Amino acid sequence: MGRNETHFGHVALDHALSGRRLSGAGVLALFELPLEEVAAVAHQVRLTKVDPATATFSVGGNIDHTNVCNVGCAFCTFYRAPKHAEAYTMSVEQVMEQLHRQVAVADVKEVMIQGGINPKLSYQWFLDCLRAIKTAYPTMHVDFLSPEEIRGLERQTGKDAREILAEFRDNGMDGLPGASAEILVDRVREMSAPLRITAPDWYRIVDTAMELGLYIPWTSQVTGLGETLSERVLHLMELRALQDKHLDAGRPGMAAHKVWPMRLNDTRLRQAFGVKSNEAIIEEYVQQVAIHRLALDNITNHRAVWRTMGYQTATRALRSGANDLCGTGSINAVDSVLDTHGKEAPGVSQKVRNGVLTCIAEAGFVPAQRDAHYNVLTRFQTEEVTAALARLAPEKGEWMKGGFSYAQASK
């Protein structure tokens, strides 16, 4: 690390603290600074952007309607070929059965429905699915598909994204999650997923969704796919420019942003890119959260990932620029469904709930449950948090690790 790089990085931190926008070069220089310095500034900036006393979470449903996919990303362990023994595709009735159960378990008011690019699913299936959800639950917030899936439907139907999204919106779609982003630089995308949606198409579809008034609940960056630091920064600068465009037009823009490292352990990319140590992954993740808060100054909410990174790391992220705790978009009602094993649903998994409350409290914030639009529904009182911590105390060491093995600190 040279003296010029660290000097430029400290200038960038001073700019961020004073509310000045960082250039791409300034953002890049932040990677040369000690994590503690960048995290401290990101935390201070976070306190000025959102309620300084509160960190939020949501309780929502998540349904993966098919794992059949013809894109075949080298980093994906979810997809299956059509004739694979583990391949599945839900009917609309099966989607509704899952949703009914998640509502019964967790009283969810929002649901995210995503899956693979399965050309055997007709365009009508998607319309029927939206109509069924809104008929059963008129006020349910529905985040539907992803830019990748919309691009797949463009190819399948010959319709363009504007026509598809407008028709989906008119039949009950509320939001388009900013998934399928990873690194929005085509050089990187061609290495790891040559059939993946291109960066220009991703931006085009998200841009169109916002023009049509659809909600973008979150966008993302996924690292560890052979990208350079400059390519990570380019991704952030172009996201920021897209957000500027829609905020300047008086639209809400993208509601939140999150970053996480790709888990390569069980993928075809393990040999190509290697697997870092757990400690290195954790440190880089927290660094990324902090830098993204400072770079994306026009995206209000930044999310800490607990499901794959673990509660302990998520607590650090909440002190490094993040203000919201997320798993797969929420405390997923699937956790509770799995816990019941077909028995009578007892409500949201108490272990998950206690862990989330404690994670936020240990970061120094009041836990608050929010809705899909970041409106606070409930602030948890001190006695509720204390009780949650007491219930977890006997196994605190284990739940604080949480996540998958790749993100657990080595002993």
Buried (B, 14 or more C-beta within 10 A) or exposed (E): EEEEBBEBBBEBBEBBBEEEEBBBEBBBBBBBBEBEBBBBBBBBBBEEBBBEEBBBBBBBBBBBBBBBBBBBBBBBEEBBEBEEEEBBBBEBEEBBEBBEBBBBBBEBBBBBBBBBBBEEBEBEBBBBBBEBBBEEBEEBBBBBBBBBBBBBBBEBEEBBBBBBBBBBBEBBBBBBBBBBBBBBBBEBBEBBBEEBBEBEBBBBBBBBBBBBEBBBBBBBBBBBBBBEBBBBBBBBBBBBEBBBBBBEEEBEBBBBBBBBBBBBEEBBBBEEBEBBEBEEBBBBBBBBBBBBBBBBBBBBBBBBBBBBBBBBBBBBBBBBBBBBBBBBBBBBBBBBBEBBEEEEBEBBBBBBBBBBBBBBBBBEBBBBBBBBEBEEEEBBEEEBBEBBBEBBEEEBEEBBBBBBEBBBBEE
